[in-house]
Amino acid sequence: MLFLLSVLVRRPLAGIVWGSLNGSGTGWLKDKPSRHYYDIATLTLVGVFAARVAVQQWLYEKDATGWLAFTKIAMGYPLLALAFLVVLWAGRRSSNRLKVLTGPRPARSA
């Protein structure tokens, strides 16, 4: 729910977290295409979380414990890894775009 809300208020959490982890900050928020990339990544995470809840809740209510165990494994790390690949894609696209827009940085002298 928080991830979906972050997209609605135009501050996608995938971008906020990615910027914090790699030190790039939130400069991408000013660039509409970069924000769109992170919207896609955040909505992918929302989709993964929603699918897990929907399928596993349905199986739980059906008392299908064997299938529930299988889906917990199948929809666990593998789907999350795919979603993280989308976040990585968004981060790289945004980073490359911002490098082109800002131009090369001058070399720092020691």
Secondary structure as GFF3:
##gff-version 3
##sequence-region A 1 110
A	DSSP	alpha_helix	2	8	.	.	.	ID=ss1
A	DSSP	alpha_helix	13	22	.	.	.	ID=ss2
A	DSSP	three_ten_helix	27	30	.	.	.	ID=ss3
A	DSSP	alpha_helix	32	61	.	.	.	ID=ss4
A	DSSP	alpha_helix	65	74	.	.	.	ID=ss5
A	DSSP	alpha_helix	77	102	.	.	.	ID=ss6
###
